[in-house]
Amino acid sequence: MKPILKLLPLVFLATLVISCAKEEGVDAMKTRLTELKNEASTLNTEIKTLETEIAALDPEFAKSTKKSILITTVAAKKGEFTHFVELTGSVLSKKNVSISSETAGRVLEVPVIEGMRVEKGGLLARIDAESIERNIEEMESNLALATTIFEKQERLWNQKIGTEIQYLEAKNRMEGLEKNLASMKTQLDKALVKAPFSGTVETVDIRIGELVQPGVPMFQFVGGSDLYIQADVSESFLGVLSKGDSVEVEFPSIGKSIKTRVSSVGGIINPNNRTFKVEVFVPNNSELKPNMISILKINDYQNKESVMVPAHLILADSKGDYVFTVENGTAKKKYVTRGLTYENETEIKEGLTGTETIIDKGFREVGDNFSVTVAQL
């Protein structure tokens, strides 16, 4: 037992010595690492300085040491380029009318509600016409008497009895009462407010019991036919658009489109927004409703032999617009003259033939004569 106790201090001392040696070794390693990093930084600086100086004297050396940039490419397109003017329009109806009464009176009946579909001649409202009805009854009674008197007077006149004056007076009285009766029946018919054509009741501006006057709006009524689209066009397109131009119209709310034509081009500029009106014919379609939003695409330019590139790949500097092409693993700056742009494609008027390979991804990282590597997708 005692020998073991005597060995314990020795073991502890050996462990302490080994631990100190390890700590001294880690510190030495850290010191050496710092020294190597400093040496590497100095060497890198010297390498870059030498490369820069040699590259200035030897262009071939510059190309060999230039880092290659990873890119993707797209081919320039050659073919038909079509440009459209896109406008936001609204579906309107030529049969959008305000209906009022032709006679004064109190409203007795309103059988329609907003949004209700009514056929031509359908009843919209009935106005009190009791006084007219009584006058008609009285007039019919007077006409019956006048007719009887005329018939008797006519028989006497045919028998050469009586004077011609008596016959003509009886005839004139009867005919006058017939005309007055027809006029009163027309007034009675005006007490019934009817739909002038088949359509939809947009608004109802009266209530039962209200007193109405001629000319005061009672209903807003819209027909489902004779629809057209109206849009405001910037004055910059004046002279570009003309009657008969083809138009593609999209209706986002129903997800459908139609092809039609321009039916009218306004000749007056609105001074408030510097636009003019364009109307587009709309064929009868039960799905279309007045005030529906539409997108008009009017073809204003077309070139069957164009060179096209994606619009976002065109850059600009003090000399003008340019794109980067790839030639033998090297990026080349090509200055171009751009035309119109539609749906992210730009027509190139000059500078490209349509056979070039355009740098796509990575086009902002490259420069003229940079070494590039096309990624294999």
Secondary structure, DSSP 8 states (H G I E B T S, - for coil): -HHHHHHHHHHHHHHHHHHHHHHHHHHHHHHHHHHHHHHHHHHHHHHHHHHHHHHHH-HHHHHHHS--EEE-EEE-EEEEEEEEEEEEEEEEES-EEEEE-SS-EEEEE----TT-EE-TT-EEEEE--HHHHHHHHHHHHHHHHHHHHHHHHHHHHHTT-S-HHHHHHHHHHHHHHHHHHHHHHHHHHHTEEE-SSSEEEEEE---TT-EE-TTSEEEEEEESSSEEEEEEEEGGGTTT--TT-EEEEEETTTTEEEEEEEEEE----BTTTTEEEEEEE----TT--TT-EEEEEEEEEEEEEEEEEEGGG-EEETTEEEEEEEETTEEEEEEEEEEEEETTEEEEEES--S--EEE-TTTTT--TT-BEEE---
